[in-house]
Amino acid sequence: MEAARYTVKNEPSERTIYIRMEGFFEEEEMRKFSKVALEATDTYGGQPHLVLADMRGMQIASIEVSKLFGEYIGSARQKGVACCAHLSTSTVQKLQAARLARENSPGDDVTVNVVSIEEAHKLFGEARRRLGFTAR
């Protein structure tokens, strides 16, 4: 299986965190990812911000890893994620991420599945206007 890789890029001027996840995550890798991603989230001090979760190439996670990923999602939502664009090419992975968002953020209405980076940027433009952001 392909080893896990991830990047977390925080763009405060856009109030946006860009996440890229690929490969197969073991528990330790998911813990490291969650720590880094939540550190980026914490920079917003609970204020609304956006997340682009580009999970193209991420493989289906084990139950243990899924639980950790779900906990990350729930924590991030509690800390101000106002819109999260999920980008995935795997239908099963997309369904898994949507289920985790629902389970860990009851009434989750911030997750939107998108089919391209361009669609995510369009979605974020709409979200920024709705939220009163001035960036981009």
C-alpha positions, -999 to 999 in steps of 0.1 A, spaced: 0 0 0 11 35 -7 24 53 24 5 82 38 15 118 28 -1 150 38 3 188 37 -14 214 57 -11 250 44 -27 278 64 -35 310 45 -47 335 71 -53 363 45 -79 339 29 -91 325 63 -85 291 46 -66 260 55 -56 238 25 -52 201 33 -39 174 10 -40 138 20 -28 108 0 -21 71 5 -29 48 34 -29 63 69 -19 42 99 -29 54 134 3 73 141 3 91 108 -34 102 114 -25 114 149 4 135 134 -19 149 107 -46 158 132 -21 176 155 -8 197 126 -42 204 111 -57 214 145 -27 237 152 -37 255 119 -73 256 130 -64 270 164 -48 301 148 -84 313 140 -93 314 177 -127 299 171 -136 324 144 -151 311 111 -127 299 85 -127 275 55 -110 242 48 -102 226 14 -97 189 21 -82 175 -10 -82 137 -4 -76 125 -40 -55 95 -37 -63 88 0 -71 52 5 -99 38 27 -89 39 63 -92 12 90 -118 16 117 -92 28 142 -79 54 118 -114 64 107 -122 71 144 -92 94 147 -101 112 115 -136 116 127 -124 131 160 -103 156 140 -133 166 119 -155 171 150 -128 192 168 -122 213 137 -159 220 133 -161 230 170 -132 254 165 -148 274 137 -148 256 104 -177 273 86 -173 255 52 -153 224 43 -149 214 6 -141 177 3 -124 167 -29 -121 130 -36 -120 107 -66 -130 76 -46 -167 72 -41 -161 49 -11 -136 73 5 -161 102 -1 -189 83 16 -166 74 45 -156 111 50 -192 122 48 -202 96 74 -174 107 97 -185 143 94 -221 135 103 -211 112 132 -186 137 147 -204 170 140 -242 164 145 -262 184 121 -231 190 100 -240 214 73 -205 227 65 -192 198 44 -197 201 6 -184 175 -18 -168 191 -48 -154 175 -80 -125 199 -87 -103 226 -72 -121 251 -94 -155 242 -79 -140 244 -44 -127 280 -51 -162 289 -64 -178 275 -33 -153 294 -11 -161 326 -30 -198 321 -21 -190 312 15 -167 343 19 -195 366 7 -220 349 30 -197 351 60 -186 386 53 -149 377 45 -131 402 24 -103 380 11 -100 368 -25 
